[in-house]
């Protein structure tokens, strides 16, 4: 909705001003960072896979060999690239904050107009593991949202976990591309324990 877009832009502007003044982007950043530092080493592993053995999938303009057309990633080309990397490791990682030109489909526009802003930065970390692999909660949380997004290029099964840091400070973890059973297993408000299968 337009109201949500205005709110997002205001929050982005506020964060930009704070950074320009030498502050953290968000007032609660220091509290979140302290919480993460305190928990360091105590998070439950999210996967049974050994991430040290992972290989990286590079979709950046300067390092990518796929797609042949940097503005269009074909399904077959995508599948072939993942199969080649899977020969090297059972774990493939797509990098956080990586610039990618492949976000050209209408689904990645911030508004419906053809000239509207398109996302060009990957806003998560992809971890490709064999289908059916188990994903675990890293720490105690509450289910904030759960759904199945079936549109082309969307998340599929998705769950958002809320980690309460203080009374009014929360951190959220979004887990996407999960099996669709996630929506029948969990509901909003459910408590999740560290190490529990999500």
C-alpha positions as CSV (number, residue, x, y, z in Angstrom):
1,X,0.0,0.0,0.0
2,X,1.1,3.6,-0.5
3,X,1.1,4.2,3.3
4,X,3.5,1.4,3.9
5,X,5.8,2.7,1.1
6,X,5.8,6.2,2.6
7,X,6.6,4.7,6.0
8,X,9.5,2.6,4.6
9,X,10.9,5.7,2.8
10,X,10.7,7.7,6.1
11,X,12.5,5.0,8.0
12,X,15.2,4.8,5.3
13,X,15.6,8.6,5.4
14,X,15.9,8.6,9.2
15,X,18.4,5.8,9.1
16,X,20.5,7.7,6.5
17,X,20.4,10.8,8.6
18,X,21.5,8.9,11.7
19,X,24.4,7.3,9.7
20,X,25.5,10.7,8.4
21,X,25.6,12.0,12.0
22,X,27.9,9.2,13.0
23,X,25.2,7.2,14.8
24,X,23.9,3.7,14.2
25,X,21.2,3.4,11.6
26,X,18.7,2.3,14.2
27,X,18.5,3.5,17.8
28,X,18.2,-0.1,19.0
29,X,21.3,-1.3,17.0
30,X,23.6,-1.3,20.0
31,X,21.1,-3.3,22.1
32,X,20.7,-5.9,19.3
33,X,24.5,-6.1,18.8
34,X,25.1,-6.6,22.5
35,X,22.4,-9.4,22.6
36,X,24.1,-11.1,19.6
37,X,27.5,-10.8,21.2
38,X,26.2,-12.3,24.5
39,X,24.6,-15.2,22.6
40,X,27.7,-15.8,20.4
41,X,28.7,-19.5,20.6
42,X,25.4,-20.5,22.2
43,X,23.1,-20.5,19.1
44,X,21.9,-24.0,18.0
45,X,23.3,-25.0,14.5
46,X,20.6,-24.3,12.0
47,X,21.6,-27.1,9.7
48,X,23.3,-30.5,10.0
49,X,25.5,-29.5,7.1
50,X,29.1,-28.3,7.5
51,X,29.1,-24.7,6.3
52,X,32.9,-24.7,6.3
53,X,32.7,-27.1,3.3
54,X,30.3,-24.8,1.4
55,X,31.0,-23.4,-2.1
56,X,29.9,-19.9,-3.1
57,X,27.4,-19.1,-5.9
58,X,28.5,-15.9,-7.4
59,X,25.8,-14.0,-9.2
60,X,27.5,-10.6,-9.0
61,X,28.1,-8.7,-12.3
62,X,31.9,-8.9,-12.0
63,X,32.2,-12.5,-10.8
64,X,29.4,-14.4,-12.4
65,X,29.7,-16.8,-15.3
66,X,25.9,-17.2,-15.3
67,X,23.6,-16.0,-16.6
68,X,24.8,-15.6,-20.2
69,X,22.4,-12.7,-20.4
70,X,23.0,-10.8,-17.1
71,X,19.5,-9.4,-17.2
72,X,17.8,-12.8,-17.5
73,X,18.4,-16.0,-15.6
74,X,16.8,-18.9,-17.4
75,X,15.6,-21.9,-15.3
76,X,17.7,-24.4,-17.2
77,X,20.9,-22.2,-16.8
78,X,20.1,-21.8,-13.1
79,X,19.6,-25.6,-12.6
80,X,22.8,-26.4,-14.5
81,X,24.9,-24.0,-12.4
82,X,23.6,-25.4,-9.1
83,X,24.2,-29.0,-10.4
84,X,27.8,-28.1,-11.2
85,X,28.4,-26.6,-7.8
86,X,26.7,-29.5,-6.1
87,X,29.4,-31.8,-7.5
88,X,31.9,-29.8,-5.3
89,X,29.8,-29.6,-2.1
90,X,26.4,-30.5,-0.6
91,X,26.2,-26.9,0.6
92,X,26.1,-23.9,-1.7
93,X,25.9,-20.4,-0.4
94,X,24.4,-17.3,-2.2
95,X,26.0,-14.2,-0.6
96,X,24.3,-11.5,1.4
97,X,24.3,-7.9,0.0
98,X,25.5,-9.2,-3.3
99,X,24.7,-6.9,-6.3
100,X,22.7,-9.0,-8.9
101,X,21.4,-7.9,-12.2
102,X,19.0,-10.9,-12.4
103,X,16.2,-9.1,-10.5
104,X,14.5,-7.9,-13.7
105,X,11.2,-9.7,-13.4
106,X,8.1,-7.5,-12.5
107,X,8.0,-9.3,-9.1
108,X,11.1,-7.3,-8.0
109,X,9.7,-3.9,-8.7
110,X,8.9,-1.7,-5.7
111,X,5.7,-0.5,-7.5
112,X,3.6,-1.6,-10.5
113,X,4.9,1.1,-12.9
114,X,7.5,-0.2,-15.4
115,X,10.0,2.5,-14.5
116,X,9.7,2.0,-10.7
117,X,12.7,1.1,-8.6
118,X,13.9,-2.5,-9.0
119,X,15.9,-4.3,-6.4
120,X,19.5,-5.0,-7.4
121,X,20.9,-6.2,-4.1
122,X,20.4,-9.7,-2.6
123,X,18.9,-9.1,0.8
124,X,19.6,-12.5,2.4
125,X,21.9,-15.4,2.5
126,X,20.9,-18.4,0.4
127,X,21.9,-21.8,1.7
128,X,21.2,-24.5,-0.9
129,X,21.1,-27.9,0.7
130,X,19.5,-31.2,-0.5
131,X,15.7,-31.1,-0.6
132,X,14.3,-32.5,2.6
133,X,17.2,-31.4,4.8
134,X,16.1,-30.3,8.3
135,X,16.3,-26.6,9.4
136,X,16.5,-25.8,13.1
137,X,15.7,-22.7,15.1
138,X,18.9,-21.1,16.3
139,X,17.4,-19.9,19.6
140,X,14.1,-19.6,21.4
141,X,11.6,-17.6,19.4
142,X,7.9,-17.0,18.6
143,X,6.4,-17.6,15.2
144,X,5.6,-14.1,13.8
145,X,4.4,-15.1,10.4
146,X,4.0,-18.3,8.3
147,X,2.8,-18.7,4.8
148,X,3.3,-20.2,1.3
149,X,4.1,-17.8,-1.5
150,X,3.5,-19.5,-4.8
151,X,4.1,-16.7,-7.2
152,X,7.0,-17.1,-9.7
153,X,10.3,-16.3,-8.0
154,X,8.7,-16.1,-4.6
155,X,9.6,-17.7,-1.3
156,X,7.5,-20.9,-1.4
157,X,7.2,-22.0,2.2
158,X,8.2,-19.3,4.6
159,X,8.3,-18.7,8.4
160,X,9.4,-15.6,10.2
161,X,10.6,-16.1,13.8
162,X,10.7,-13.2,16.3
163,X,13.4,-13.2,18.9
164,X,12.6,-10.9,21.8
165,X,15.6,-9.0,23.0
166,X,14.0,-6.6,25.4
167,X,10.4,-5.5,26.0
168,X,10.1,-3.4,22.9
169,X,13.1,-4.6,20.9
170,X,12.8,-7.6,18.6
171,X,14.9,-9.2,15.9
172,X,13.3,-11.2,13.1
173,X,14.6,-14.2,11.1
174,X,13.0,-15.0,7.8
175,X,13.4,-18.5,6.5
176,X,12.2,-19.0,3.0
177,X,12.2,-21.6,0.2
178,X,11.0,-24.2,2.8
179,X,8.8,-27.2,2.3
180,X,5.1,-26.2,2.1
181,X,4.4,-28.3,5.2
182,X,5.8,-25.4,7.3
183,X,2.3,-23.7,7.1
184,X,0.5,-26.7,8.5
185,X,3.1,-27.4,11.2
186,X,3.3,-23.9,12.6
187,X,0.9,-21.0,13.3
188,X,1.4,-17.4,14.4
189,X,2.1,-17.2,18.1
190,X,3.6,-20.7,18.5
191,X,6.7,-20.9,20.7
192,X,9.8,-22.4,19.1
193,X,12.7,-23.7,21.2
194,X,16.3,-23.5,20.2
195,X,17.2,-26.6,18.2
196,X,13.5,-27.4,17.3
197,X,12.9,-28.3,13.7
198,X,11.2,-25.6,11.7
